[in-house]
């Protein structure tokens, strides 16, 4: 059985934000999508019990 390789487009975070912005504008009156650093989810208002790198 032969192995087949595929190339996939991996969008940048900015490109993803732009696509989300356009799509959400169709369903919401006020939408703003931006890429920011992940907050510390162990602090208020989230107060997760442990730090989890995979959540960001």
PDB file of N, CA, C and O in Angstrom, chain B, residues numbered from 101:
ATOM      1  N   UNK B 101       0.852  -1.188   0.000  1.00  0.00           N
ATOM      2  CA  UNK B 101       0.000   0.000   0.000  1.00  0.00           C
ATOM      3  C   UNK B 101       0.889   1.239   0.000  1.00  0.00           C
ATOM      4  O   UNK B 101       1.760   1.380   0.858  1.00  0.00           O
ATOM      5  N   UNK B 102       0.674   2.126  -0.948  1.00  0.00           N
ATOM      6  CA  UNK B 102       1.487   3.337  -1.079  1.00  0.00           C
ATOM      7  C   UNK B 102       0.981   4.433  -0.154  1.00  0.00           C
ATOM      8  O   UNK B 102      -0.211   4.542   0.131  1.00  0.00           O
ATOM      9  N   UNK B 103       1.917   5.225   0.296  1.00  0.00           N
ATOM     10  CA  UNK B 103       1.591   6.369   1.146  1.00  0.00           C
ATOM     11  C   UNK B 103       1.418   7.592   0.252  1.00  0.00           C
ATOM     12  O   UNK B 103       2.257   7.846  -0.612  1.00  0.00           O
ATOM     13  N   UNK B 104       0.359   8.340   0.445  1.00  0.00           N
ATOM     14  CA  UNK B 104       0.094   9.520  -0.364  1.00  0.00           C
ATOM     15  C   UNK B 104       0.231  10.744   0.524  1.00  0.00           C
ATOM     16  O   UNK B 104      -0.307  10.778   1.630  1.00  0.00           O
ATOM     17  N   UNK B 105       0.958  11.756   0.037  1.00  0.00           N
ATOM     18  CA  UNK B 105       1.116  12.995   0.786  1.00  0.00           C
ATOM     19  C   UNK B 105       0.240  14.078   0.182  1.00  0.00           C
ATOM     20  O   UNK B 105       0.079  14.161  -1.035  1.00  0.00           O
ATOM     21  N   UNK B 106      -0.317  14.901   1.046  1.00  0.00           N
ATOM     22  CA  UNK B 106      -1.144  16.018   0.621  1.00  0.00           C
ATOM     23  C   UNK B 106      -0.594  17.298   1.225  1.00  0.00           C
ATOM     24  O   UNK B 106      -0.110  17.298   2.357  1.00  0.00           O
ATOM     25  N   UNK B 107      -0.667  18.381   0.479  1.00  0.00           N
ATOM     26  CA  UNK B 107      -0.296  19.697   0.998  1.00  0.00           C
ATOM     27  C   UNK B 107      -1.579  20.455   1.306  1.00  0.00           C
ATOM     28  O   UNK B 107      -2.475  20.547   0.468  1.00  0.00           O
ATOM     29  N   UNK B 108      -1.657  20.990   2.503  1.00  0.00           N
ATOM     30  CA  UNK B 108      -2.823  21.763   2.910  1.00  0.00           C
ATOM     31  C   UNK B 108      -2.404  23.196   3.209  1.00  0.00           C
ATOM     32  O   UNK B 108      -1.305  23.450   3.703  1.00  0.00           O
ATOM     33  N   UNK B 109      -3.293  24.118   2.901  1.00  0.00           N
ATOM     34  CA  UNK B 109      -3.046  25.524   3.232  1.00  0.00           C
ATOM     35  C   UNK B 109      -3.287  25.705   4.726  1.00  0.00           C
ATOM     36  O   UNK B 109      -4.361  25.375   5.229  1.00  0.00           O
ATOM     37  N   UNK B 110      -2.302  26.222   5.426  1.00  0.00           N
ATOM     38  CA  UNK B 110      -2.446  26.526   6.850  1.00  0.00           C
ATOM     39  C   UNK B 110      -2.505  28.049   6.967  1.00  0.00           C
ATOM     40  O   UNK B 110      -1.490  28.725   6.800  1.00  0.00           O
ATOM     41  N   UNK B 111      -3.693  28.589   7.253  1.00  0.00           N
ATOM     42  CA  UNK B 111      -3.823  30.050   7.288  1.00  0.00           C
ATOM     43  C   UNK B 111      -3.118  30.651   8.500  1.00  0.00           C
ATOM     44  O   UNK B 111      -2.973  30.006   9.538  1.00  0.00           O
ATOM     45  N   UNK B 112      -2.686  31.896   8.345  1.00  0.00           N
ATOM     46  CA  UNK B 112      -2.125  32.625   9.478  1.00  0.00           C
ATOM     47  C   UNK B 112      -3.269  33.001  10.418  1.00  0.00           C
ATOM     48  O   UNK B 112      -4.437  32.940  10.031  1.00  0.00           O
ATOM     49  N   UNK B 113      -2.943  33.383  11.635  1.00  0.00           N
ATOM     50  CA  UNK B 113      -3.983  33.802  12.576  1.00  0.00           C
ATOM     51  C   UNK B 113      -4.705  35.054  12.070  1.00  0.00           C
ATOM     52  O   UNK B 113      -5.910  35.207  12.271  1.00  0.00           O
ATOM     53  N   UNK B 114      -3.968  35.937  11.420  1.00  0.00           N
ATOM     54  CA  UNK B 114      -4.588  37.152  10.884  1.00  0.00           C
ATOM     55  C   UNK B 114      -5.580  36.823   9.772  1.00  0.00           C
ATOM     56  O   UNK B 114      -6.656  37.415   9.690  1.00  0.00           O
ATOM     57  N   UNK B 115      -5.204  35.868   8.916  1.00  0.00           N
ATOM     58  CA  UNK B 115      -6.109  35.447   7.847  1.00  0.00           C
ATOM     59  C   UNK B 115      -7.364  34.792   8.425  1.00  0.00           C
ATOM     60  O   UNK B 115      -8.471  35.027   7.941  1.00  0.00           O
ATOM     61  N   UNK B 116      -7.191  33.992   9.433  1.00  0.00           N
ATOM     62  CA  UNK B 116      -8.324  33.342  10.096  1.00  0.00           C
ATOM     63  C   UNK B 116      -9.245  34.377  10.733  1.00  0.00           C
ATOM     64  O   UNK B 116     -10.467  34.268  10.633  1.00  0.00           O
ATOM     65  N   UNK B 117      -8.664  35.381  11.388  1.00  0.00           N
ATOM     66  CA  UNK B 117      -9.461  36.446  12.009  1.00  0.00           C
ATOM     67  C   UNK B 117     -10.276  37.198  10.963  1.00  0.00           C
ATOM     68  O   UNK B 117     -11.432  37.548  11.202  1.00  0.00           O
ATOM     69  N   UNK B 118      -9.669  37.445   9.805  1.00  0.00           N
ATOM     70  CA  UNK B 118     -10.373  38.149   8.728  1.00  0.00           C
ATOM     71  C   UNK B 118     -11.562  37.339   8.219  1.00  0.00           C
ATOM     72  O   UNK B 118     -12.632  37.898   7.977  1.00  0.00           O
ATOM     73  N   UNK B 119     -11.387  36.044   8.055  1.00  0.00           N
ATOM     74  CA  UNK B 119     -12.475  35.178   7.584  1.00  0.00           C
ATOM     75  C   UNK B 119     -13.601  35.126   8.628  1.00  0.00           C
ATOM     76  O   UNK B 119     -14.778  35.195   8.277  1.00  0.00           O
ATOM     77  N   UNK B 120     -13.236  35.004   9.904  1.00  0.00           N
ATOM     78  CA  UNK B 120     -14.248  34.993  10.966  1.00  0.00           C
ATOM     79  C   UNK B 120     -15.004  36.316  11.010  1.00  0.00           C
ATOM     80  O   UNK B 120     -16.225  36.331  11.168  1.00  0.00           O
ATOM     81  N   UNK B 121     -14.281  37.430  10.870  1.00  0.00           N
ATOM     82  CA  UNK B 121     -14.907  38.759  10.881  1.00  0.00           C
ATOM     83  C   UNK B 121     -15.968  38.853   9.787  1.00  0.00           C
ATOM     84  O   UNK B 121     -17.098  39.269  10.042  1.00  0.00           O
ATOM     85  N   UNK B 122     -15.598  38.465   8.578  1.00  0.00           N
ATOM     86  CA  UNK B 122     -16.534  38.541   7.452  1.00  0.00           C
ATOM     87  C   UNK B 122     -17.741  37.642   7.673  1.00  0.00           C
ATOM     88  O   UNK B 122     -18.870  38.057   7.414  1.00  0.00           O
ATOM     89  N   UNK B 123     -17.527  36.431   8.143  1.00  0.00           N
ATOM     90  CA  UNK B 123     -18.626  35.495   8.341  1.00  0.00           C
ATOM     91  C   UNK B 123     -19.564  35.908   9.459  1.00  0.00           C
ATOM     92  O   UNK B 123     -20.780  35.757   9.334  1.00  0.00           O
ATOM     93  N   UNK B 124     -19.018  36.425  10.547  1.00  0.00           N
ATOM     94  CA  UNK B 124     -19.850  36.813  11.687  1.00  0.00           C
ATOM     95  C   UNK B 124     -20.653  38.078  11.413  1.00  0.00           C
ATOM     96  O   UNK B 124     -21.727  38.263  11.985  1.00  0.00           O
ATOM     97  N   UNK B 125     -20.141  38.962  10.534  1.00  0.00           N
ATOM     98  CA  UNK B 125     -20.873  40.196  10.214  1.00  0.00           C
ATOM     99  C   UNK B 125     -22.228  39.907   9.593  1.00  0.00           C
ATOM    100  O   UNK B 125     -23.138  40.730   9.686  1.00  0.00           O
ATOM    101  N   UNK B 126     -22.374  38.753   8.962  1.00  0.00           N
ATOM    102  CA  UNK B 126     -23.652  38.404   8.350  1.00  0.00           C
ATOM    103  C   UNK B 126     -24.731  38.108   9.388  1.00  0.00           C
ATOM    104  O   UNK B 126     -25.922  38.191   9.087  1.00  0.00           O
ATOM    105  N   UNK B 127     -24.321  37.763  10.610  1.00  0.00           N
ATOM    106  CA  UNK B 127     -25.291  37.343  11.618  1.00  0.00           C
ATOM    107  C   UNK B 127     -25.351  38.224  12.865  1.00  0.00           C
ATOM    108  O   UNK B 127     -26.231  38.050  13.708  1.00  0.00           O
ATOM    109  N   UNK B 128     -24.420  39.166  12.981  1.00  0.00           N
ATOM    110  CA  UNK B 128     -24.383  40.011  14.170  1.00  0.00           C
ATOM    111  C   UNK B 128     -24.226  41.473  13.769  1.00  0.00           C
ATOM    112  O   UNK B 128     -23.536  41.788  12.799  1.00  0.00           O
ATOM    113  N   UNK B 129     -24.867  42.361  14.517  1.00  0.00           N
ATOM    114  CA  UNK B 129     -24.820  43.784  14.204  1.00  0.00           C
ATOM    115  C   UNK B 129     -23.440  44.379  14.489  1.00  0.00           C
ATOM    116  O   UNK B 129     -22.972  45.229  13.731  1.00  0.00           O
ATOM    117  N   UNK B 130     -22.790  43.952  15.555  1.00  0.00           N
ATOM    118  CA  UNK B 130     -21.490  44.505  15.940  1.00  0.00           C
ATOM    119  C   UNK B 130     -20.517  43.356  16.178  1.00  0.00           C
ATOM    120  O   UNK B 130     -20.701  42.553  17.093  1.00  0.00           O
ATOM    121  N   UNK B 131     -19.489  43.287  15.354  1.00  0.00           N
ATOM    122  CA  UNK B 131     -18.504  42.202  15.451  1.00  0.00           C
ATOM    123  C   UNK B 131     -17.108  42.777  15.325  1.00  0.00           C
ATOM    124  O   UNK B 131     -16.847  43.615  14.462  1.00  0.00           O
ATOM    125  N   UNK B 132     -16.206  42.320  16.194  1.00  0.00           N
ATOM    126  CA  UNK B 132     -14.801  42.703  16.070  1.00  0.00           C
ATOM    127  C   UNK B 132     -13.957  41.485  16.417  1.00  0.00           C
ATOM    128  O   UNK B 132     -13.988  40.999  17.548  1.00  0.00           O
ATOM    129  N   UNK B 133     -13.210  41.001  15.448  1.00  0.00           N
ATOM    130  CA  UNK B 133     -12.346  39.833  15.632  1.00  0.00           C
ATOM    131  C   UNK B 133     -10.906  40.306  15.559  1.00  0.00           C
ATOM    132  O   UNK B 133     -10.526  41.029  14.638  1.00  0.00           O
ATOM    133  N   UNK B 134     -10.099  39.892  16.541  1.00  0.00           N
ATOM    134  CA  UNK B 134      -8.687  40.259  16.529  1.00  0.00           C
ATOM    135  C   UNK B 134      -7.871  39.138  17.156  1.00  0.00           C
ATOM    136  O   UNK B 134      -8.392  38.302  17.894  1.00  0.00           O
ATOM    137  N   UNK B 135      -6.585  39.141  16.844  1.00  0.00           N
ATOM    138  CA  UNK B 135      -5.656  38.161  17.399  1.00  0.00           C
ATOM    139  C   UNK B 135      -4.927  38.829  18.552  1.00  0.00           C
ATOM    140  O   UNK B 135      -4.297  39.872  18.374  1.00  0.00           O
ATOM    141  N   UNK B 136      -5.012  38.231  19.735  1.00  0.00           N
ATOM    142  CA  UNK B 136      -4.369  38.778  20.935  1.00  0.00           C
ATOM    143  C   UNK B 136      -3.655  37.654  21.681  1.00  0.00           C
ATOM    144  O   UNK B 136      -3.896  36.474  21.425  1.00  0.00           O
ATOM    145  N   UNK B 137      -2.782  38.033  22.599  1.00  0.00           N
ATOM    146  CA  UNK B 137      -2.142  37.040  23.458  1.00  0.00           C
ATOM    147  C   UNK B 137      -3.191  36.407  24.361  1.00  0.00           C
ATOM    148  O   UNK B 137      -4.154  37.056  24.769  1.00  0.00           O
ATOM    149  N   UNK B 138      -2.993  35.151  24.658  1.00  0.00           N
ATOM    150  CA  UNK B 138      -3.930  34.424  25.515  1.00  0.00           C
ATOM    151  C   UNK B 138      -3.816  34.942  26.952  1.00  0.00           C
ATOM    152  O   UNK B 138      -2.711  35.068  27.477  1.00  0.00           O
ATOM    153  N   UNK B 139      -4.957  35.243  27.590  1.00  0.00           N
ATOM    154  CA  UNK B 139      -4.907  35.694  28.988  1.00  0.00           C
ATOM    155  C   UNK B 139      -4.577  34.529  29.918  1.00  0.00           C
ATOM    156  O   UNK B 139      -4.687  33.365  29.533  1.00  0.00           O
ATOM    157  N   UNK B 140      -4.174  34.851  31.132  1.00  0.00           N
ATOM    158  CA  UNK B 140      -3.937  33.824  32.147  1.00  0.00           C
ATOM    159  C   UNK B 140      -5.304  33.342  32.627  1.00  0.00           C
ATOM    160  O   UNK B 140      -5.981  34.034  33.388  1.00  0.00           O
ATOM    161  N   UNK B 141      -5.701  32.170  32.185  1.00  0.00           N
ATOM    162  CA  UNK B 141      -7.052  31.663  32.475  1.00  0.00           C
ATOM    163  C   UNK B 141      -7.230  31.195  33.917  1.00  0.00           C
ATOM    164  O   UNK B 141      -8.333  30.816  34.312  1.00  0.00           O
ATOM    165  N   UNK B 142      -6.148  31.218  34.712  1.00  0.00           N
ATOM    166  CA  UNK B 142      -6.272  30.854  36.123  1.00  0.00           C
ATOM    167  C   UNK B 142      -6.712  32.059  36.959  1.00  0.00           C
ATOM    168  O   UNK B 142      -7.034  31.910  38.138  1.00  0.00           O
ATOM    169  N   UNK B 143      -6.726  33.254  36.352  1.00  0.00           N
ATOM    170  CA  UNK B 143      -7.121  34.468  37.084  1.00  0.00           C
ATOM    171  C   UNK B 143      -8.559  34.849  36.734  1.00  0.00           C
ATOM    172  O   UNK B 143      -9.152  34.298  35.807  1.00  0.00           O
ATOM    173  N   UNK B 144      -9.104  35.795  37.487  1.00  0.00           N
ATOM    174  CA  UNK B 144     -10.467  36.294  37.234  1.00  0.00           C
ATOM    175  C   UNK B 144     -10.567  36.802  35.798  1.00  0.00           C
ATOM    176  O   UNK B 144      -9.579  37.349  35.308  1.00  0.00           O
ATOM    177  N   UNK B 145     -11.652  36.665  35.113  1.00  0.00           N
ATOM    178  CA  UNK B 145     -12.935  36.090  35.537  1.00  0.00           C
ATOM    179  C   UNK B 145     -13.043  34.594  35.261  1.00  0.00           C
ATOM    180  O   UNK B 145     -14.088  33.997  35.515  1.00  0.00           O
ATOM    181  N   UNK B 146     -11.962  33.972  34.739  1.00  0.00           N
ATOM    182  CA  UNK B 146     -12.044  32.574  34.327  1.00  0.00           C
ATOM    183  C   UNK B 146     -11.822  31.610  35.492  1.00  0.00           C
ATOM    184  O   UNK B 146     -12.592  30.667  35.674  1.00  0.00           O
ATOM    185  N   UNK B 147     -10.797  31.839  36.260  1.00  0.00           N
ATOM    186  CA  UNK B 147     -10.403  31.043  37.438  1.00  0.00           C
ATOM    187  C   UNK B 147     -10.366  29.538  37.186  1.00  0.00           C
ATOM    188  O   UNK B 147     -10.891  28.755  37.977  1.00  0.00           O
ATOM    189  N   UNK B 148      -9.736  29.138  36.066  1.00  0.00           N
ATOM    190  CA  UNK B 148      -9.531  27.704  35.844  1.00  0.00           C
ATOM    191  C   UNK B 148      -8.596  27.185  36.923  1.00  0.00           C
ATOM    192  O   UNK B 148      -7.685  27.907  37.329  1.00  0.00           O
ATOM    193  N   UNK B 149      -8.785  25.968  37.401  1.00  0.00           N
ATOM    194  CA  UNK B 149      -7.991  25.455  38.519  1.00  0.00           C
ATOM    195  C   UNK B 149      -6.528  25.147  38.178  1.00  0.00           C
ATOM    196  O   UNK B 149      -5.699  25.092  39.086  1.00  0.00           O
ATOM    197  N   UNK B 150      -6.189  24.946  36.918  1.00  0.00           N
ATOM    198  CA  UNK B 150      -4.808  24.638  36.533  1.00  0.00           C
ATOM    199  C   UNK B 150      -4.450  25.382  35.250  1.00  0.00           C
ATOM    200  O   UNK B 150      -5.324  25.727  34.455  1.00  0.00           O
ATOM    201  N   UNK B 151      -3.144  25.626  35.058  1.00  0.00           N
ATOM    202  CA  UNK B 151      -2.694  26.223  33.802  1.00  0.00           C
ATOM    203  C   UNK B 151      -2.669  25.132  32.753  1.00  0.00           C
ATOM    204  O   UNK B 151      -2.111  24.057  32.975  1.00  0.00           O
ATOM    205  N   UNK B 152      -3.269  25.406  31.619  1.00  0.00           N
ATOM    206  CA  UNK B 152      -3.314  24.412  30.546  1.00  0.00           C
ATOM    207  C   UNK B 152      -2.896  25.092  29.251  1.00  0.00           C
ATOM    208  O   UNK B 152      -3.655  25.879  28.685  1.00  0.00           O
ATOM    209  N   UNK B 153      -1.709  24.796  28.789  1.00  0.00           N
ATOM    210  CA  UNK B 153      -1.175  25.430  27.584  1.00  0.00           C
ATOM    211  C   UNK B 153      -2.036  25.126  26.362  1.00  0.00           C
ATOM    212  O   UNK B 153      -2.106  25.940  25.441  1.00  0.00           O
ATOM    213  N   UNK B 154      -2.683  23.980  26.342  1.00  0.00           N
ATOM    214  CA  UNK B 154      -3.468  23.618  25.166  1.00  0.00           C
ATOM    215  C   UNK B 154      -4.745  24.424  25.030  1.00  0.00           C
ATOM    216  O   UNK B 154      -5.388  24.349  23.983  1.00  0.00           O
ATOM    217  N   UNK B 155      -5.145  25.189  26.032  1.00  0.00           N
ATOM    218  CA  UNK B 155      -6.349  26.004  25.952  1.00  0.00           C
ATOM    219  C   UNK B 155      -6.106  27.286  25.162  1.00  0.00           C
ATOM    220  O   UNK B 155      -7.060  27.946  24.751  1.00  0.00           O
ATOM    221  N   UNK B 156      -4.854  27.642  24.946  1.00  0.00           N
ATOM    222  CA  UNK B 156      -4.535  28.898  24.255  1.00  0.00           C
ATOM    223  C   UNK B 156      -4.069  28.643  22.855  1.00  0.00           C
ATOM    224  O   UNK B 156      -3.757  29.586  22.127  1.00  0.00           O
TER     225      UNK B 156
END
